Amino acid sequence: MLPIFAKMKVINLLAAFTISTILFSFSSGKGGEGFELFLNNKLVIQQFGKDMNKIKSLSLDAASENDVLSVRYYHCGRASKSKTITVRDDQNRLLKQWKFADVSDASPVISCKVKDILSLKKSKTSSLKLYYSSSELPEGRLLTSIVAKENTTAKL
């Protein structure tokens, strides 16, 4: 039979373990992977967690020279390095790549002009694919399929 102090020590350890298990079973929601796409600083697509694999389309139509498409990518709360935005065609051929400087911000906004994206369009019905990659995500992630139409204004 254990002495009383030994029993109390075991009970205290068991209680501490139980409380720790309960507290760590809740997630804070911070530090997850996700991205946001902005057109002229207006949020048009936002995806996090399990929704990351659902690819949404973004329609860009003969936008003005000043329109800007921006990406904010979240890497589990870490600052990423070697960030790029890539545009590929229907056959997955590389059409254009933008490289961005490394910064200490965990999720900086990186941008490119809509005019530059639309200039890559080959035909009236072509669609383009927008990818993000970094040293943390070297294989890249498809963010959206861009449907580019002619003779109208940008749609959100």
Secondary structure, DSSP 8 states (H G I E B T S, - for coil): ---HHHHHHHHHHHHHHHHHHHHHTS---TT-EEEEEEETTEEEEEEEGGGGGS-EEEEEES--TT-EEEEEEEETT----SEEEEEE-TT--EEEEEEE---S-SS-EEEEEHHHHHTT--STT-EEEEEEE-SSSTT-EEEEEEEEESSS----
